Each structure stands twice: as C-alpha cells, then as structure tokens.
Amino acid sequence: MPATQKALFIKEAQGPWTLEETEVEKPGKGEILIKVQSAALNPVDYKIKAWNVLIDGYPAILGSDIAGDVEEVGEGVTDFKVGDRVFTQSEFLKRRGGFQQYVVGHAAYTSKIPAKFSYDDVSTLPMGLTTAYSALFTPAPTGLGFTPPTNNGFGKHADTPIVILGGGTSVAQFALQLAKIAGLSPVFTTASVGHTDALKQLGATHVLDRKLSTEQIKAEIAKVTSKPVLHVFDTVSDASTQQLALDIVADNGTVAFVLPASVTATGGKKIVQAFAGLRSDHNVEILKALYHDSIYGWLEKGLIVPNRVKVVPGGLGGIAAGMDELEKGVSRIKLVARPQDTQFKPRSLQTQLLNTMATTQKALLLDSPKGKFVLGEVKIPKPAKGEILIKVKSAALNPVDWKIQKYDAIMEEYPCILGSDIAGDVEAVGEGVTDFKKGDRVFSQAEFVKDRGAFQQYVASFARTIPPNLSYDDVSTLPMGLSTAFNGLYNADPVHGLGITPPFTADAVGKYAGTPIVILGGGSSVAQFAIQLAKLSGFSPIITTASSKHTEALIALGATHVFDRNWTADKVKAEIAKITTKPVEYVYDSISIESTQRLAHDILAPGGSAVFVLNPTFSPTERKKFGMPFASLTIPQNLVLYEPLYHDHIYGWLEKGLIIPNRVEVLPNGLEGIIDGLKRLEADQVSRLKLVARPQETA
C-alpha cells in the first residue's frame, strides 16, 4: 500500500477543485481502509462547494458514494478482510470523502458487493439510497415514519398511496423500490414520459407526466384511488415542486423534502426534511441495519437495482467537468469517477522499460478436442493492418463456449482460446487504424480462431467504442448475444434468418407495427436482445416465454406479453389467440431444444418462418421454414450484415437506452473462474444474467 495518493480537494470555502498528492489515512478501531475503484457524483457535492455547508473544515475532500476493495482493516473488524469488494457512504468529514484513491470508512455502515454487480453499479447506491431510506422510514422531523423493512416492515403498508415527485432523480428511483418493498400502493411518480417503462419496473404503479398542472395531477390520482394522499416525497424540492407537494397532500398529511422548505404548510399539513448523514441520531441504527445486515441480500434478489451509470473520463481529474454536467441536469443516470484512473506523474524510465519488455500474458487454453481448460502463458499478439490490440478488462461467457469444449465444434486447431465477448482498453493500434488510440474503451466480438478468443488478457481484434454511460462488464454482455439475435431477425438468407428489414433507416424503424412475433426463452441473453430489436422494428404484440418472476423485467425490455414457459403448446396458442387475430409468421426460438422447436412449429402459421439457435431436430410442414443464425464474423455475409450495426448504430442505440445490456454476475479469480462458470451454464443454472470474467484479475 502506498504512503501517498491522489485526492481532489477544495482548499477553502467555495474554492476551486484542486488535484493534489496527500497521505493515505490509517483505519482506526471498527474502521476499514478502502481502495476506491468507483466514486459517484451527487448534487450535494456541488452544493457543499457553492454554499459552504455540511463539511467540518478545509481543505476538504468531498464525495459520498464509495465502492472499492478492502486494503486494510482496523482493530476489532472481523466481518471484512483484505481484498473484499465493498461499498459504503462517506461521512461529511473533511478527509473522509470519496474523491480520493484510498478512504477510511466505518465497517458498521459497509456492505460487501454481490458478485453480479460492478464497482460502478454499487457506487450509485449510498447517498441516493440513504436519503430515500431516511425520508421514508424515519419519524418526523426527518421522515414520513413508515416501518422500516429491516424491522418487519416488508409489505406492511399495503393499500397506502404515496406520491414521489421527480422520478428521474437517483433518490426517487430508490424511493420507488423501497416503497414497493414496504407494500405501498398505489405508488405515483412524476417524470418525463420517456421514463415510464423503466420507472414502472422499479416500483411505480403510475407515472404522471411532469408537465401536467397541479389540477391535472390531482385528477389523475383521483381516478386511481379514493383514499387521501397523506404522504408525498419531493426528491427535487425546488420552489415549484415543493408547492406541488403541498397542493397534492391531503390535510393532516406529511411532505418530505430533500432541501430546506421554501413554502409554508397549512391545513394541518406537516413538512419534514430528509437528511442522509450516517451519524445523525435518527439514522444511526436504521442505517446499520440497512447496510450491514440487509442491502446485500436485497441486491442479490433484485429487490434493489442500482442506477444506470455514465463513467466520467480522467479519474479524479474529470470530476470538475462532471459536476458542471450534473449541475446543468442529468436524468435517470449517475455520473461515476474511477479514482484509480487518475493520471500520475510520468513513471520512472526503469518502469517504462519493464513494461515495454512484457511479451507474454495469461490465457485460458482448451488443450485438445473435448479436452480440459488449462491456465497458461502465451505470447501477446501484435495487431495487424486495420486491427487493434485490446487489454481485456471483461470477457462474458456464452453457451457456445461449453458446447465447443464438449462436442469439439467450430474450432479447427488446438490448443485454442475460447470466448466471444470482449471489452477493454486499446493497448496498441495496427497500420492504418485512425478511429482509435491507446486508452480508448472498446468492445468487440472475437473470431472463432485459435488465438483470437476473449479468455486471455490481451487480444488482437476489431472493435467499437464504449459509450461513457456503460462499464466494461455491461458491454461485454453484448457481442455474441446481440449478433445472434440480429442475425436471426435480419439475415435475408432464409437458411439463417427471418429476413426482416433492419431498423437502420427512419422508414424501417417501427415498420412492423401491428405484426406479432413470438420469442421463446425470454431468460436467455439472445432473447433479451431479440426482444429489444423487435421493439425497434415496431413488432406488436411481442410475446415471450419465461419464468414468471422475469415478467416485469422482460416487459421493460419490450415484451408486451410474457407467458409461463411451462405452458403447453395448446395453452400458448389459446393465449395468443386472445391477444391477436393475426397469424404468427415469425418465431425466434432462443433455446432450441426439441420441445421448444416443436412449440415454435406449432405456433407458427402456415408459410411462416422460425429460427433456431441449434440445428433443427425435425423437418417443417405446411410450407413453414426453419433457419439457424450463425454469428461468426468470419462469414463474409455476416460482415456485410453487421457493418452498419456495429459501425453506425450500436453506439447511439446504447447511449439512448434503445439497447440495454444484460445484467451481470462477475466471476471471481479472473480467467480461472471461467471453468466453474461454464459448468453452471451447461447445468442451466443461469437465467436473465450474464456471467463475466475479468482477465486482469487472474492471479
């Protein structure tokens, strides 16, 4: 552990942001030292700087939301050990903020990070979650006084309406999820109409256009419930929303603000102000119960979902620009800095020479046909003309990986390196490459060539840029699943695809409005991308099959109807007939075992087309056609099909949220963790998420 570190200071009240070297603090009794990997930005940070409030002195390091690795534990700490991935909320103390590379936090207010989440993901939680939790579950003068879910409050407040103003804020998004856990219903929120589906997935039962007048909002609420609205949480709390909150709440009701009140309550109405300080008297015990005992399980079960992330470039040096962006207004997203990416002074010549001399890397090798995986050393490849060398930060696992091992399929030479889905940093560029430079964040689909797989620390490939709102783990879930879904839907060759017009032009987007499509296997990665692409193409209804627990998530992606995957073919056909009288001419079977292929055939109208991700097990009848997509980049026809997708459209679709990556579970132990991960995939123990390895974490 170094004695010094980089930290972003405010040297004096209302002073500028200043990046400086400072000492690393030692943890005291009951404390841990955290190596900060991700630190989220919050409005309170620029407000502290501008208004000279909350902080206990200067020079000060701000930043409330921290995620990283335990570097050292203090006396009496037994729940954490060095290397644990953790997240916590900082205190409002001048040396305890998150905008530094190492920070001391209290073990009692710290949680481990579930494997499925990245540092970036969980760094979005603390301040927003704590503020929402305090507002809902502490008594006046700081909260609305509901029974905390950590204290037998799960579902306790059924049939109690609540209004949460400002659904686009981080605080509101956690408040919606907590309200759902507490059983509150109906749960109203206000937001841009473009956020409706996402906010309903989080827990809102009704999303009202934020542009509606007070009277219109009250009228919409009255259509839904005859009960008085006694609880309103205003997560924006400017003068206009505070007045709206008071106008909505019934007499003798309570409104909670996140800023000091600028309005006066009448009619027995009460105003409270939420405060997220860990050591505030009203928060001490409930936040210990939240962070130390409960939040890990809630995250694992999907009861609490982190915010979407946009990574601020430049490490700590990018925070000042991030604060400017935050102050101008961001919605439904959290800005996150990575302190370890902060540029240091030039390294010593000796260090540079040592790095230059590195010629080998760790790789996971499949040693022979139907053989075993072995961790070994291989040469780092050189990028050829038109290629780039990628330092692989995240590599996703796919079913094709275990199938290649088990059946000796696709690969022609051994030993070979498998893995199709790559995300990382450009390490070097080959001749003629002008679109990329060293350090660019990119993702790529690997070729089925012996030394071009993702399961290594460096790979030569072609690539596309990662939007700043997504992490390496996020985009590593894309390539194989997206390419397979895209190929099956849009390949004009009936041997491989359904021949749908790709949504690359204005007239092709929404072209298939009113046309039904059935996508079997909604829990698979391929199906989740197929659903989103079908939505882009305008298909409706979009019907999928899945476990019922995935219904809300799949509807948020674009499915209009989610059928239980255990239904019989007759039951599925009967339910489809209730939804549409039009023939089902398109079916995408993302599972493609014999039973789902038979179901696809039975659903399909005469003359219709179905695609399978595995070879058909029987021949179609009634002029029905079967195809099988193959996502390999080595097929010239695919290169033509994918070029506009990856070169012209995917970046924008990702940035706009039209395509959303899969949920992630990060495997431990880098490349070595892949072996057990593939066994889980083969045993069908993974649904609605993607297993991701981090090659650079290989021991």
Phi, psi and omega in degrees: 000132181288156177279335181234167184205170171271141177213150179259115185254154154252115189283336182207166181306126178062020179279174181284163172288134182225124179269121184219165172273139178211166181285156175271126182286151176265141179285141177265195180298130180075010183244164174227149173263127184247130169279112191280114177267326180218137178224117182276151179264142180228153176305329181299334182294311180287336177287320175301315182296316185282325189254353180056056181235163170071320186285152187265006178157178182227156356295148187232147173250119181268189179104117186260334193251118192232135170220139181178207185243141175292121181261329181199147178245144179273178182303134174085357181274118181241347184277345183230153176225164179303133179099345178298139174274125188221164169220154183200169174254135178283163172270164176276063177240145193297338180248008187248015181283165183279350185274057175207170185276338176221136181217147176267133177227167180272129181300327183294339181247027183240145177234148170288158181264122174302148188300332185286350185248147177271169173303315181302315181305303189283342176294344179281352189277304203307298186297314180296315180294315181297317179298314179296317182296316179297317182296322183276323196244002171260155178282170174305144016264015184245345185211178184273350169084016175291154178291127182297144176296339176284354182231056178063030181260007180297120175067009187292332190256037179302144178067020174253115182285151174215147174244128179242108183278140177087051184302340180281350182278157176299316181299315181297322182295325175283325178298321178298316181292320178292322177298321178296316178300320182284352178089001181302138181193137357287154178248108180263144169219160176248141182189172169298140184298338179294345181261006188304306184300316183295319182288328175293324177297326181285334180148349176294137173268335180216129178248117182258136180303126183296346181273355179294150176287167178303315182295322178294319179296315179297323179293319179294321178296318182296332177292335187264320184219143175265356180283148177291143176273104184261358184220122176228132177243115181261105183272359176260303172065033165277178187301321184289318181286329175297318179293320177300316180301315180293326179289328182282318188293143180286162175305140182071008176273178184232137173245140177248131178247159174258354176232162178304145183291135174246009180233166182244132181277144175228176175063030180075006179287148182241146177244131173235157179236120179290145177219132190263009181298131182297323187265004175297141186307320184285345185257338193309304187284318183291330180282329171299315179296324180291303188281319186279327190247335195239320194296326179303311181294322179296321178294315181299322182276355181080013178288329174237128180243128179297167175289161169290154190239141165237119183279129177278124181288156173090011180060221179299331180292345180266356186293322181301313178294324177298321178295322177298317179296318181296319182293330177286337177117119170234155184222137176060028181205155179239131176277132184229132174256153178243096186305330182287348177274000181297134182289127175269175173296158181308137180288163179296155179301323181298315179298318180298319180294319179299317179294322180297326185282348181296122182235353182236166184211168173276142177211149175264114187255136166272112196286335183196168176305128183057026185270206182244160177275136182227131175278122183219181177256134175224165178290145171284124183288161174259135179289133178276183179304129179080000182252168172230154172263125184251129169277111191281113178269325181218137178224118183273151178265147179227154177305329181300334182293313179287332178291322176299316180295315187286323189250001184054054183253152169072305185289141183254341182228147178227155351297153182222164180248120180269187180102124185254335193250119190235137168217139181179205183245144175292123180261326178202156179240145178274177181303135175084358181276119180240347183279344185229156175222163179305133179099345178298141176273125188221163170224159188202157170257128181285158174270157175276066179234145195307326183245019185248010182284169184279343187277057176207172185275338177220140178215142175270132185195185167258163187202171173228153184285145177272126174300148185294341181278000184237149179268170174303314181302316180305303189284341176294344179280353189277303204307300185294314180296315180294316181297319179294316178298315182296316180298315181295326180280317196247355177293125183284344177282116184297345175293335185238334189216176181274350175074022178287148178289123181297145184278056183267342182238164183300322182283343179272334176291122181079009185300328188260028178305133179084359179260124181282151172217144177244129180239108183277140177086050185300341179283349182278155178299315181300315181297322181295325175284324178298321178298315181293321178293320178299322177296317177302322181281353175094000182306141176194129358287153172251110187251132177228163176246142182188173168297141185299336181292344181266005188304306184299318182295320182287327175294322177297329179285334180145347177296140175266334180217135178241115179265148176297130184293346181269358179294151175286165178300319180296319179295316179299314181297321180295320180291322177298319181297332177288335186268320185214145175266355181282149178291145176274105184259354181226126174226132175244113180261103184273001177257300169069028163281171188301321183295321179285327175296319177297319178298315179302316180296319182292323180290323190295136176287154176306134181084356181280175184233140174232146173240142179241150177270354172235166181301138176301142181263358179201171181264143181285160175236178175056039178064014177286150184238140177246139173226166178221113179290148175226118193273003186302140177281349183280352178272120183307320180300323179290324179300320178294319182292319186276338185306307179292330179297304187277329184276324190248334193238324192296323180301311180294320179298319178293316182297324181274355181079014177287329171239127182245128179298166176290160168292155190236140163241120181276127179279142177284162170072026173059226183297327181296330180291345182295325185300309178291327178298319179293326176296321178295320177298315181296325181278006179058043181259013184231127179216137176063020172207167183242133174278131184230132174256154177243096186304329182289348179267008179292131181291000000 
